[in-house]
Each structure stands twice: as structure tokens, then as C-alpha cells.
Amino acid sequence: MYGTTDEYGVDVATDSVHIHDFHATILHLMGLDHTKLTYRHSGRDYWLTDVAGNVVKEVLT
């Protein structure tokens, strides 16, 4: 568990993480670099985390 929500569990109260960051962190834990995993679609290269995402180092400590 990372961060907190409001008393109703609806909104993020602290330590908000974007879904791209979450995916990058999971891939990092699996030993994969999300910036090197690309696939081509309609003539454009895509990352698995789209064109964003950073590993959340606070989760790893």
C-alpha cells in the first residue's frame, strides 16, 4: 500500500501516483526497463507505459 485516501476512499490524499508510474514500477520489479520495451503500431513506436512513467523509488525502499 502506498499513499492515503480521504475518509471515504474516493480521492487521493497523499502520494498520488499515475498509472504509468505504477506500471513502470511493476516492470522494474520484474527486471525490465520500460523505456526499452517498445512495439510499433501505425508507424509509431510505443512504450508499454506509453511515453511517460517513472519508477516510484519510495515503493522500493
All heavy atoms as TSV, in Angstrom:
chain	resi	resn	atom	element	x	y	z
A	1	MET	N	N	0.852	-1.156	0.000
A	1	MET	CA	C	0.000	0.000	0.000
A	1	MET	C	C	0.902	1.225	0.000
A	1	MET	O	O	1.908	1.265	0.691
A	1	MET	CB	C	-0.895	-0.040	1.231
A	1	MET	CG	C	-1.896	1.055	1.246
A	1	MET	SD	S	-3.208	0.862	2.471
A	1	MET	CE	C	-2.345	0.440	3.949
A	2	TYR	N	N	0.524	2.204	-0.798
A	2	TYR	CA	C	1.311	3.433	-0.912
A	2	TYR	C	C	0.361	4.614	-0.952
A	2	TYR	O	O	-0.590	4.626	-1.728
A	2	TYR	CB	C	2.160	3.382	-2.189
A	2	TYR	CG	C	3.019	4.596	-2.389
A	2	TYR	CD1	C	4.145	4.794	-1.611
A	2	TYR	CD2	C	2.715	5.528	-3.348
A	2	TYR	CE1	C	4.938	5.902	-1.773
A	2	TYR	CE2	C	3.502	6.643	-3.538
A	2	TYR	CZ	C	4.615	6.827	-2.749
A	2	TYR	OH	O	5.407	7.919	-2.917
A	3	GLY	N	N	0.588	5.602	-0.117
A	3	GLY	CA	C	-0.261	6.786	-0.080
A	3	GLY	C	C	-1.502	6.563	0.769
A	3	GLY	O	O	-1.714	5.512	1.355
A	4	THR	N	N	-2.319	7.587	0.817
A	4	THR	CA	C	-3.560	7.514	1.595
A	4	THR	C	C	-4.695	8.144	0.791
A	4	THR	O	O	-4.466	8.883	-0.156
A	4	THR	CB	C	-3.433	8.260	2.936
A	4	THR	OG1	O	-3.126	9.631	2.672
A	4	THR	CG2	C	-2.367	7.654	3.820
A	5	THR	N	N	-5.912	7.826	1.209
A	5	THR	CA	C	-7.095	8.399	0.586
A	5	THR	C	C	-7.860	9.215	1.617
A	5	THR	O	O	-7.533	9.192	2.804
A	5	THR	CB	C	-8.031	7.305	0.034
A	5	THR	OG1	O	-8.451	6.472	1.111
A	5	THR	CG2	C	-7.335	6.462	-1.012
A	6	ASP	N	N	-8.901	9.881	1.155
A	6	ASP	CA	C	-9.744	10.619	2.092
A	6	ASP	C	C	-10.540	9.611	2.926
A	6	ASP	O	O	-10.427	8.406	2.756
A	6	ASP	CB	C	-10.658	11.594	1.359
A	6	ASP	CG	C	-11.635	10.899	0.428
A	6	ASP	OD1	O	-11.617	9.654	0.333
A	6	ASP	OD2	O	-12.429	11.603	-0.212
A	7	GLU	N	N	-11.334	10.095	3.829
A	7	GLU	CA	C	-12.049	9.211	4.764
A	7	GLU	C	C	-13.059	8.300	4.069
A	7	GLU	O	O	-13.444	7.264	4.609
A	7	GLU	CB	C	-12.740	10.030	5.853
A	7	GLU	CG	C	-13.794	10.981	5.327
A	7	GLU	CD	C	-14.375	11.856	6.415
A	7	GLU	OE1	O	-13.783	12.922	6.685
A	7	GLU	OE2	O	-15.403	11.464	6.985
A	8	TYR	N	N	-13.476	8.642	2.849
A	8	TYR	CA	C	-14.424	7.805	2.117
A	8	TYR	C	C	-13.750	6.903	1.097
A	8	TYR	O	O	-14.406	6.083	0.457
A	8	TYR	CB	C	-15.459	8.687	1.407
A	8	TYR	CG	C	-16.262	9.525	2.370
A	8	TYR	CD1	C	-16.063	10.896	2.435
A	8	TYR	CD2	C	-17.186	8.945	3.225
A	8	TYR	CE1	C	-16.786	11.674	3.320
A	8	TYR	CE2	C	-17.907	9.709	4.123
A	8	TYR	CZ	C	-17.707	11.068	4.157
A	8	TYR	OH	O	-18.416	11.833	5.048
A	9	GLY	N	N	-12.453	7.074	0.891
A	9	GLY	CA	C	-11.724	6.270	-0.074
A	9	GLY	C	C	-11.984	6.666	-1.510
A	9	GLY	O	O	-11.805	5.864	-2.418
A	10	VAL	N	N	-12.390	7.911	-1.722
A	10	VAL	CA	C	-12.743	8.375	-3.062
A	10	VAL	C	C	-11.581	9.120	-3.716
A	10	VAL	O	O	-11.256	8.861	-4.873
A	10	VAL	CB	C	-13.993	9.273	-3.018
A	10	VAL	CG1	C	-14.303	9.842	-4.389
A	10	VAL	CG2	C	-15.175	8.501	-2.468
A	11	ASP	N	N	-10.955	10.032	-3.011
A	11	ASP	CA	C	-9.888	10.866	-3.563
A	11	ASP	C	C	-8.558	10.558	-2.895
A	11	ASP	O	O	-8.506	10.158	-1.731
A	11	ASP	CB	C	-10.210	12.352	-3.363
A	11	ASP	CG	C	-11.401	12.795	-4.178
A	11	ASP	OD1	O	-11.486	12.408	-5.354
A	11	ASP	OD2	O	-12.244	13.530	-3.627
A	12	VAL	N	N	-7.477	10.765	-3.650
A	12	VAL	CA	C	-6.133	10.579	-3.105
A	12	VAL	C	C	-5.820	11.740	-2.180
A	12	VAL	O	O	-6.003	12.902	-2.536
A	12	VAL	CB	C	-5.093	10.511	-4.238
A	12	VAL	CG1	C	-3.693	10.397	-3.672
A	12	VAL	CG2	C	-5.391	9.363	-5.169
A	13	ALA	N	N	-5.344	11.417	-0.983
A	13	ALA	CA	C	-4.992	12.459	-0.016
A	13	ALA	C	C	-3.496	12.778	-0.075
A	13	ALA	O	O	-3.102	13.938	-0.069
A	13	ALA	CB	C	-5.390	12.034	1.395
A	14	THR	N	N	-2.648	11.752	-0.131
A	14	THR	CA	C	-1.205	11.962	-0.181
A	14	THR	C	C	-0.565	10.953	-1.130
A	14	THR	O	O	-1.088	9.860	-1.350
A	14	THR	CB	C	-0.547	11.790	1.199
A	14	THR	OG1	O	-0.773	10.464	1.667
A	14	THR	CG2	C	-1.085	12.788	2.207
A	15	ASP	N	N	0.580	11.315	-1.677
A	15	ASP	CA	C	1.417	10.446	-2.512
A	15	ASP	C	C	0.675	9.882	-3.715
A	15	ASP	O	O	0.627	8.674	-3.942
A	15	ASP	CB	C	2.014	9.309	-1.675
A	15	ASP	CG	C	2.877	9.815	-0.542
A	15	ASP	OD1	O	3.521	10.856	-0.727
A	15	ASP	OD2	O	2.897	9.189	0.525
A	16	SER	N	N	0.144	10.764	-4.536
A	16	SER	CA	C	-0.542	10.362	-5.756
A	16	SER	C	C	0.458	9.776	-6.758
A	16	SER	O	O	1.552	10.308	-6.932
A	16	SER	CB	C	-1.244	11.576	-6.365
A	16	SER	OG	O	-1.788	11.245	-7.602
A	17	VAL	N	N	0.087	8.678	-7.415
A	17	VAL	CA	C	0.929	8.018	-8.413
A	17	VAL	C	C	0.090	7.795	-9.664
A	17	VAL	O	O	-1.017	7.267	-9.593
A	17	VAL	CB	C	1.471	6.666	-7.888
A	17	VAL	CG1	C	2.222	5.930	-8.963
A	17	VAL	CG2	C	2.359	6.887	-6.687
A	18	HIS	N	N	0.614	8.202	-10.815
A	18	HIS	CA	C	-0.085	7.989	-12.081
A	18	HIS	C	C	0.023	6.519	-12.484
A	18	HIS	O	O	0.965	5.823	-12.101
A	18	HIS	CB	C	0.531	8.877	-13.162
A	18	HIS	CG	C	-0.311	8.982	-14.385
A	18	HIS	ND1	N	-0.229	8.081	-15.403
A	18	HIS	CD2	C	-1.276	9.868	-14.726
A	18	HIS	CE1	C	-1.092	8.404	-16.349
A	18	HIS	NE2	N	-1.749	9.495	-15.953
A	19	ILE	N	N	-0.911	6.031	-13.254
A	19	ILE	CA	C	-0.920	4.632	-13.667
A	19	ILE	C	C	0.332	4.276	-14.460
A	19	ILE	O	O	0.840	3.156	-14.358
A	19	ILE	CB	C	-2.213	4.292	-14.458
A	19	ILE	CG1	C	-2.349	2.800	-14.665
A	19	ILE	CG2	C	-2.237	5.022	-15.793
A	19	ILE	CD1	C	-2.655	2.042	-13.417
A	20	HIS	N	N	0.894	5.206	-15.233
A	20	HIS	CA	C	2.124	4.940	-15.973
A	20	HIS	C	C	3.292	4.699	-15.011
A	20	HIS	O	O	4.143	3.843	-15.261
A	20	HIS	CB	C	2.467	6.092	-16.918
A	20	HIS	CG	C	1.455	6.314	-17.995
A	20	HIS	ND1	N	0.983	5.301	-18.805
A	20	HIS	CD2	C	0.828	7.422	-18.397
A	20	HIS	CE1	C	0.118	5.788	-19.663
A	20	HIS	NE2	N	-0.010	7.080	-19.427
A	21	ASP	N	N	3.331	5.462	-13.913
A	21	ASP	CA	C	4.366	5.259	-12.899
A	21	ASP	C	C	4.199	3.899	-12.230
A	21	ASP	O	O	5.176	3.199	-11.953
A	21	ASP	CB	C	4.320	6.364	-11.847
A	21	ASP	CG	C	4.584	7.734	-12.430
A	21	ASP	OD1	O	5.294	7.823	-13.440
A	21	ASP	OD2	O	4.066	8.715	-11.870
A	22	PHE	N	N	2.954	3.517	-11.959
A	22	PHE	CA	C	2.662	2.217	-11.351
A	22	PHE	C	C	3.142	1.092	-12.260
A	22	PHE	O	O	3.813	0.159	-11.817
A	22	PHE	CB	C	1.159	2.120	-11.087
A	22	PHE	CG	C	0.719	0.830	-10.466
A	22	PHE	CD1	C	1.086	0.508	-9.175
A	22	PHE	CD2	C	-0.069	-0.060	-11.172
A	22	PHE	CE1	C	0.676	-0.688	-8.593
A	22	PHE	CE2	C	-0.478	-1.248	-10.608
A	22	PHE	CZ	C	-0.102	-1.555	-9.311
A	23	HIS	N	N	2.848	1.181	-13.549
A	23	HIS	CA	C	3.277	0.155	-14.498
A	23	HIS	C	C	4.797	0.119	-14.627
A	23	HIS	O	O	5.390	-0.971	-14.683
A	23	HIS	CB	C	2.653	0.402	-15.867
A	23	HIS	CG	C	1.198	0.078	-15.910
A	23	HIS	ND1	N	0.382	0.555	-16.895
A	23	HIS	CD2	C	0.406	-0.662	-15.103
A	23	HIS	CE1	C	-0.845	0.115	-16.692
A	23	HIS	NE2	N	-0.860	-0.612	-15.603
A	24	ALA	N	N	5.450	1.277	-14.667
A	24	ALA	CA	C	6.906	1.326	-14.751
A	24	ALA	C	C	7.540	0.679	-13.525
A	24	ALA	O	O	8.541	-0.026	-13.638
A	24	ALA	CB	C	7.379	2.768	-14.896
A	25	THR	N	N	6.953	0.889	-12.361
A	25	THR	CA	C	7.476	0.302	-11.131
A	25	THR	C	C	7.320	-1.216	-11.140
A	25	THR	O	O	8.243	-1.949	-10.768
A	25	THR	CB	C	6.762	0.902	-9.904
A	25	THR	OG1	O	6.909	2.323	-9.944
A	25	THR	CG2	C	7.334	0.372	-8.607
A	26	ILE	N	N	6.183	-1.714	-11.582
A	26	ILE	CA	C	5.971	-3.170	-11.662
A	26	ILE	C	C	6.960	-3.796	-12.638
A	26	ILE	O	O	7.576	-4.835	-12.339
A	26	ILE	CB	C	4.520	-3.484	-12.062
A	26	ILE	CG1	C	3.583	-3.136	-10.916
A	26	ILE	CG2	C	4.367	-4.949	-12.449
A	26	ILE	CD1	C	2.125	-3.261	-11.259
A	27	LEU	N	N	7.133	-3.179	-13.817
A	27	LEU	CA	C	8.092	-3.705	-14.784
A	27	LEU	C	C	9.507	-3.688	-14.227
A	27	LEU	O	O	10.291	-4.622	-14.454
A	27	LEU	CB	C	8.013	-2.911	-16.084
A	27	LEU	CG	C	6.741	-3.126	-16.896
A	27	LEU	CD1	C	6.628	-2.085	-18.003
A	27	LEU	CD2	C	6.693	-4.524	-17.467
A	28	HIS	N	N	9.860	-2.644	-13.472
A	28	HIS	CA	C	11.180	-2.569	-12.837
A	28	HIS	C	C	11.371	-3.718	-11.848
A	28	HIS	O	O	12.434	-4.340	-11.807
A	28	HIS	CB	C	11.332	-1.220	-12.131
A	28	HIS	CG	C	12.609	-1.090	-11.368
A	28	HIS	ND1	N	13.812	-0.840	-11.979
A	28	HIS	CD2	C	12.860	-1.197	-10.044
A	28	HIS	CE1	C	14.759	-0.794	-11.062
A	28	HIS	NE2	N	14.194	-1.001	-9.873
A	29	LEU	N	N	10.346	-4.007	-11.071
A	29	LEU	CA	C	10.431	-5.104	-10.109
A	29	LEU	C	C	10.559	-6.465	-10.799
A	29	LEU	O	O	11.096	-7.404	-10.229
A	29	LEU	CB	C	9.203	-5.100	-9.189
A	29	LEU	CG	C	9.151	-3.938	-8.204
A	29	LEU	CD1	C	7.792	-3.896	-7.507
A	29	LEU	CD2	C	10.270	-4.038	-7.185
A	30	MET	N	N	10.083	-6.554	-12.033
A	30	MET	CA	C	10.217	-7.781	-12.825
A	30	MET	C	C	11.557	-7.838	-13.554
A	30	MET	O	O	11.847	-8.795	-14.265
A	30	MET	CB	C	9.073	-7.875	-13.837
A	30	MET	CG	C	7.730	-8.071	-13.181
A	30	MET	SD	S	6.320	-7.946	-14.309
A	30	MET	CE	C	6.772	-8.955	-15.663
A	31	GLY	N	N	12.380	-6.794	-13.380
A	31	GLY	CA	C	13.695	-6.765	-14.006
A	31	GLY	C	C	13.696	-6.228	-15.425
A	31	GLY	O	O	14.638	-6.456	-16.171
A	32	LEU	N	N	12.644	-5.515	-15.817
A	32	LEU	CA	C	12.525	-4.984	-17.173
A	32	LEU	C	C	12.610	-3.462	-17.158
A	32	LEU	O	O	12.114	-2.811	-16.246
A	32	LEU	CB	C	11.183	-5.402	-17.783
A	32	LEU	CG	C	10.938	-6.904	-17.854
A	32	LEU	CD1	C	9.503	-7.181	-18.249
A	32	LEU	CD2	C	11.897	-7.547	-18.831
A	33	ASP	N	N	13.234	-2.921	-18.181
A	33	ASP	CA	C	13.315	-1.466	-18.341
A	33	ASP	C	C	12.189	-1.036	-19.266
A	33	ASP	O	O	12.199	-1.350	-20.456
A	33	ASP	CB	C	14.661	-1.078	-18.926
A	33	ASP	CG	C	14.855	0.421	-19.054
A	33	ASP	OD1	O	13.932	1.180	-18.684
A	33	ASP	OD2	O	15.929	0.827	-19.512
A	34	HIS	N	N	11.217	-0.312	-18.745
A	34	HIS	CA	C	10.039	0.049	-19.524
A	34	HIS	C	C	10.355	0.966	-20.690
A	34	HIS	O	O	9.605	1.014	-21.660
A	34	HIS	CB	C	8.972	0.689	-18.625
A	34	HIS	CG	C	9.313	2.067	-18.174
A	34	HIS	ND1	N	8.813	3.175	-18.784
A	34	HIS	CD2	C	10.114	2.508	-17.177
A	34	HIS	CE1	C	9.278	4.261	-18.182
A	34	HIS	NE2	N	10.070	3.879	-17.207
A	35	THR	N	N	11.492	1.662	-20.657
A	35	THR	CA	C	11.842	2.547	-21.767
A	35	THR	C	C	12.427	1.789	-22.945
A	35	THR	O	O	12.511	2.327	-24.045
A	35	THR	CB	C	12.839	3.630	-21.321
A	35	THR	OG1	O	14.040	3.001	-20.880
A	35	THR	CG2	C	12.254	4.477	-20.204
A	36	LYS	N	N	12.830	0.552	-22.729
A	36	LYS	CA	C	13.413	-0.245	-23.807
A	36	LYS	C	C	12.396	-1.193	-24.437
A	36	LYS	O	O	12.660	-1.772	-25.479
A	36	LYS	CB	C	14.585	-1.049	-23.265
A	36	LYS	CG	C	15.610	-0.207	-22.563
A	36	LYS	CD	C	16.906	-0.230	-23.266
A	36	LYS	CE	C	17.913	0.460	-22.398
A	36	LYS	NZ	N	18.631	1.466	-22.866
A	37	LEU	N	N	11.247	-1.378	-23.805
A	37	LEU	CA	C	10.222	-2.265	-24.342
A	37	LEU	C	C	9.285	-1.451	-25.218
A	37	LEU	O	O	8.450	-0.706	-24.739
A	37	LEU	CB	C	9.437	-2.909	-23.192
A	37	LEU	CG	C	10.247	-3.828	-22.289
A	37	LEU	CD1	C	9.422	-4.227	-21.082
A	37	LEU	CD2	C	10.686	-5.049	-23.048
A	38	THR	N	N	9.444	-1.588	-26.521
A	38	THR	CA	C	8.621	-0.826	-27.442
A	38	THR	C	C	7.935	-1.760	-28.430
A	38	THR	O	O	8.385	-2.882	-28.663
A	38	THR	CB	C	9.464	0.190	-28.242
A	38	THR	OG1	O	10.446	-0.521	-28.991
A	38	THR	CG2	C	10.120	1.198	-27.338
A	39	TYR	N	N	6.859	-1.301	-28.972
A	39	TYR	CA	C	6.195	-2.004	-30.063
A	39	TYR	C	C	5.732	-0.962	-31.078
A	39	TYR	O	O	5.496	0.193	-30.746
A	39	TYR	CB	C	5.019	-2.850	-29.561
A	39	TYR	CG	C	3.911	-2.079	-28.906
A	39	TYR	CD1	C	2.798	-1.694	-29.627
A	39	TYR	CD2	C	3.979	-1.728	-27.555
A	39	TYR	CE1	C	1.766	-0.986	-29.032
A	39	TYR	CE2	C	2.958	-1.019	-26.955
A	39	TYR	CZ	C	1.866	-0.649	-27.694
A	39	TYR	OH	O	0.857	0.049	-27.113
A	40	ARG	N	N	5.654	-1.364	-32.322
A	40	ARG	CA	C	5.285	-0.445	-33.394
A	40	ARG	C	C	3.818	-0.641	-33.746
A	40	ARG	O	O	3.356	-1.756	-33.940
A	40	ARG	CB	C	6.146	-0.675	-34.620
A	40	ARG	CG	C	5.856	0.306	-35.748
A	40	ARG	CD	C	6.893	0.212	-36.841
A	40	ARG	NE	N	8.181	0.741	-36.440
A	40	ARG	CZ	C	8.525	2.024	-36.496
A	40	ARG	NH1	N	7.665	2.904	-36.924
A	40	ARG	NH2	N	9.718	2.421	-36.130
A	41	HIS	N	N	3.092	0.472	-33.793
A	41	HIS	CA	C	1.688	0.452	-34.182
A	41	HIS	C	C	1.409	1.683	-35.032
A	41	HIS	O	O	1.711	2.803	-34.608
A	41	HIS	CB	C	0.781	0.434	-32.954
A	41	HIS	CG	C	-0.678	0.458	-33.284
A	41	HIS	ND1	N	-1.325	-0.620	-33.832
A	41	HIS	CD2	C	-1.601	1.436	-33.154
A	41	HIS	CE1	C	-2.596	-0.307	-34.032
A	41	HIS	NE2	N	-2.789	0.945	-33.621
A	42	SER	N	N	0.881	1.488	-36.212
A	42	SER	CA	C	0.554	2.587	-37.138
A	42	SER	C	C	1.760	3.480	-37.417
A	42	SER	O	O	1.646	4.703	-37.474
A	42	SER	CB	C	-0.605	3.422	-36.605
A	42	SER	OG	O	-1.763	2.647	-36.522
A	43	GLY	N	N	2.923	2.875	-37.527
A	43	GLY	CA	C	4.123	3.623	-37.860
A	43	GLY	C	C	4.749	4.387	-36.721
A	43	GLY	O	O	5.655	5.185	-36.929
A	44	ARG	N	N	4.297	4.164	-35.503
A	44	ARG	CA	C	4.838	4.859	-34.339
A	44	ARG	C	C	5.273	3.846	-33.297
A	44	ARG	O	O	4.593	2.852	-33.070
A	44	ARG	CB	C	3.780	5.783	-33.732
A	44	ARG	CG	C	4.270	6.523	-32.516
A	44	ARG	CD	C	3.205	7.462	-31.958
A	44	ARG	NE	N	3.677	7.967	-30.679
A	44	ARG	CZ	C	2.964	7.955	-29.570
A	44	ARG	NH1	N	1.735	7.497	-29.560
A	44	ARG	NH2	N	3.453	8.420	-28.447
A	45	ASP	N	N	6.407	4.093	-32.661
A	45	ASP	CA	C	6.872	3.237	-31.572
A	45	ASP	C	C	6.216	3.660	-30.268
A	45	ASP	O	O	6.157	4.847	-29.945
A	45	ASP	CB	C	8.394	3.325	-31.416
A	45	ASP	CG	C	9.123	2.640	-32.557
A	45	ASP	OD1	O	8.521	1.754	-33.187
A	45	ASP	OD2	O	10.282	2.993	-32.822
A	46	TYR	N	N	5.718	2.688	-29.524
A	46	TYR	CA	C	5.083	2.924	-28.229
A	46	TYR	C	C	5.838	2.166	-27.139
A	46	TYR	O	O	6.303	1.055	-27.359
A	46	TYR	CB	C	3.629	2.419	-28.227
A	46	TYR	CG	C	2.684	3.222	-29.060
A	46	TYR	CD1	C	2.485	2.925	-30.396
A	46	TYR	CD2	C	1.973	4.273	-28.509
A	46	TYR	CE1	C	1.611	3.653	-31.166
A	46	TYR	CE2	C	1.087	5.016	-29.271
A	46	TYR	CZ	C	0.913	4.696	-30.601
A	46	TYR	OH	O	0.047	5.427	-31.360
A	47	TRP	N	N	5.926	2.780	-25.970
A	47	TRP	CA	C	6.413	2.069	-24.795
A	47	TRP	C	C	5.232	1.344	-24.171
A	47	TRP	O	O	4.078	1.684	-24.415
A	47	TRP	CB	C	6.961	3.019	-23.747
A	47	TRP	CG	C	8.200	3.773	-24.099
A	47	TRP	CD1	C	9.012	3.563	-25.167
A	47	TRP	CD2	C	8.754	4.851	-23.365
A	47	TRP	NE1	N	10.041	4.454	-25.150
A	47	TRP	CE2	C	9.913	5.258	-24.047
A	47	TRP	CE3	C	8.401	5.509	-22.211
A	47	TRP	CZ2	C	10.715	6.296	-23.595
A	47	TRP	CZ3	C	9.190	6.545	-21.769
A	47	TRP	CH2	C	10.339	6.924	-22.445
A	48	LEU	N	N	5.527	0.376	-23.336
A	48	LEU	CA	C	4.441	-0.284	-22.607
A	48	LEU	C	C	3.757	0.683	-21.655
A	48	LEU	O	O	2.583	0.526	-21.333
A	48	LEU	CB	C	4.964	-1.485	-21.832
A	48	LEU	CG	C	5.395	-2.673	-22.684
A	48	LEU	CD1	C	5.958	-3.777	-21.792
A	48	LEU	CD2	C	4.263	-3.198	-23.518
A	49	THR	N	N	4.487	1.711	-21.236
A	49	THR	CA	C	3.917	2.719	-20.344
A	49	THR	C	C	3.603	3.992	-21.118
A	49	THR	O	O	3.636	5.082	-20.566
A	49	THR	CB	C	4.885	3.036	-19.196
A	49	THR	OG1	O	6.150	3.416	-19.749
A	49	THR	CG2	C	5.066	1.859	-18.281
A	50	ASP	N	N	3.283	3.854	-22.403
A	50	ASP	CA	C	3.049	4.953	-23.341
A	50	ASP	C	C	4.322	5.770	-23.461
A	50	ASP	O	O	5.374	5.200	-23.718
A	50	ASP	CB	C	1.842	5.791	-22.925
A	50	ASP	CG	C	1.315	6.646	-24.081
A	50	ASP	OD1	O	1.664	6.347	-25.240
A	50	ASP	OD2	O	0.581	7.598	-23.818
A	51	VAL	N	N	4.296	7.061	-23.315
A	51	VAL	CA	C	5.515	7.876	-23.416
A	51	VAL	C	C	5.821	8.537	-22.081
A	51	VAL	O	O	6.517	9.535	-22.015
A	51	VAL	CB	C	5.382	8.949	-24.520
A	51	VAL	CG1	C	5.290	8.312	-25.879
A	51	VAL	CG2	C	4.188	9.839	-24.262
A	52	ALA	N	N	5.305	7.978	-21.021
A	52	ALA	CA	C	5.506	8.543	-19.690
A	52	ALA	C	C	5.865	7.409	-18.732
A	52	ALA	O	O	6.054	6.284	-19.132
A	52	ALA	CB	C	4.237	9.260	-19.225
A	53	GLY	N	N	5.931	7.724	-17.487
A	53	GLY	CA	C	6.162	6.722	-16.461
A	53	GLY	C	C	7.555	6.784	-15.892
A	53	GLY	O	O	8.534	6.785	-16.619
A	54	ASN	N	N	7.599	6.849	-14.594
A	54	ASN	CA	C	8.856	6.811	-13.836
A	54	ASN	C	C	8.703	5.813	-12.716
A	54	ASN	O	O	7.617	5.679	-12.134
A	54	ASN	CB	C	9.174	8.196	-13.246
A	54	ASN	CG	C	9.397	9.228	-14.317
A	54	ASN	OD1	O	10.234	9.050	-15.185
A	54	ASN	ND2	N	8.651	10.308	-14.259
A	55	VAL	N	N	9.782	5.122	-12.397
A	55	VAL	CA	C	9.766	4.172	-11.289
A	55	VAL	C	C	9.605	4.940	-9.992
A	55	VAL	O	O	10.318	5.919	-9.749
A	55	VAL	CB	C	11.064	3.338	-11.275
A	55	VAL	CG1	C	11.113	2.430	-10.069
A	55	VAL	CG2	C	11.202	2.546	-12.557
A	56	VAL	N	N	8.657	4.513	-9.164
A	56	VAL	CA	C	8.412	5.161	-7.864
A	56	VAL	C	C	9.371	4.516	-6.858
A	56	VAL	O	O	9.117	3.442	-6.339
A	56	VAL	CB	C	6.941	4.984	-7.429
A	56	VAL	CG1	C	6.687	5.685	-6.109
A	56	VAL	CG2	C	5.998	5.497	-8.502
A	57	LYS	N	N	10.471	5.193	-6.616
A	57	LYS	CA	C	11.535	4.640	-5.759
A	57	LYS	C	C	11.103	4.512	-4.303
A	57	LYS	O	O	11.615	3.681	-3.566
A	57	LYS	CB	C	12.785	5.470	-5.895
A	57	LYS	CG	C	13.342	5.455	-7.311
A	57	LYS	CD	C	14.703	6.057	-7.397
A	57	LYS	CE	C	15.207	6.199	-8.792
A	57	LYS	NZ	N	15.236	5.080	-9.625
A	58	GLU	N	N	10.140	5.321	-3.869
A	58	GLU	CA	C	9.669	5.251	-2.483
A	58	GLU	C	C	9.002	3.908	-2.195
A	58	GLU	O	O	9.007	3.427	-1.059
A	58	GLU	CB	C	8.697	6.393	-2.184
A	58	GLU	CG	C	9.315	7.762	-2.183
A	58	GLU	CD	C	9.457	8.349	-3.586
A	58	GLU	OE1	O	8.872	7.788	-4.539
A	58	GLU	OE2	O	10.151	9.363	-3.726
A	59	VAL	N	N	8.427	3.288	-3.207
A	59	VAL	CA	C	7.794	1.985	-3.031
A	59	VAL	C	C	8.847	0.899	-2.816
A	59	VAL	O	O	8.618	-0.079	-2.103
A	59	VAL	CB	C	6.918	1.638	-4.260
A	59	VAL	CG1	C	6.383	0.232	-4.192
A	59	VAL	CG2	C	5.783	2.637	-4.387
A	60	LEU	N	N	10.015	1.093	-3.400
A	60	LEU	CA	C	11.075	0.082	-3.361
A	60	LEU	C	C	11.848	0.085	-2.057
A	60	LEU	O	O	12.536	-0.876	-1.762
A	60	LEU	CB	C	12.033	0.297	-4.530
A	60	LEU	CG	C	11.386	0.327	-5.906
A	60	LEU	CD1	C	12.430	0.614	-6.968
A	60	LEU	CD2	C	10.667	-0.960	-6.204
A	61	THR	N	N	11.748	1.143	-1.279
A	61	THR	CA	C	12.539	1.211	-0.047
A	61	THR	C	C	11.816	0.642	1.135
A	61	THR	O	O	10.664	0.417	1.175
A	61	THR	CB	C	12.937	2.656	0.286
A	61	THR	OG1	O	11.768	3.451	0.392
A	61	THR	CG2	C	13.846	3.214	-0.764
